[in-house]
């Protein structure tokens, strides 16, 4: 279990752009309030389409940790055909980066109190499914990425990657309710 700065930055930019979470991406707002900062240059439909495509590219391949960061992210967005998103990211780059760093630090300092329990619960689910979780085979691993959303939710993305809200990871009963069906999908009998 870990958190990913690229997903955090993407979620922050979604909130800044005023894109409705029910329309694209995880259908839940961030836990912390982010003031929408729409401006005349922002084409809402275009930014929504670009954001959705970017989010899909971040989550489709499993671990999104290989994406560009820093100024390279801005260049990457422009080069890959996300001009409005690049413009928005450039305007709010400092605050977006700060948000991602703060959540990563919060995750690092607080996750030790609940991650071991969640790992034990996942291990038990894998045992129940007959999955030899001790193997080094990547196909036998579940990746869970923490994001700070308002509600306890989880989404199964590419392969065996689950994006889960921080509040879900802290709640054992809710965690099992969301994760057990996903483990069943990832590892069918």
RACOR-V576797 format. One line per field, one symbol per residue. ss: DSSP state (2 for helix, 1 for strand, 0 for the rest). phi: phi as a letter, one per 20 degrees, with the letter a starting at -180 (. if undefined). burial: 1 if it has 16 or more other ideal C-beta (glycine too) atoms within 10 Angstrom, else 0. A space follows every 50 residues. Layout:
ss->???
phi->???
burial->???
//
This chain:
ss->01102222222222222000000000000100000000000002222222 22222222220002220002222222222000222222222022222222 22222222222220222222222222220000000002220011111010 000111000011111222220222222222222222000
phi->.bdcfffffffffffffmffgfebmgebfffefcffcfcgfeegffffff fgffggffefenfefeffclgfffffgffendfffffffffcffffffgf ffffffffedffecfgffffffgfffffemeffefefgfddddcdecedf dfbbcedgmdddecfgfffedgffgffefgffffffcff
burial->10111111111111111010100111011100010000000100001111 10011001100111001000001101100001011111101110011011 00110010001001100100110011000010100000001111111110 011111101111111111111001110110011001100
//
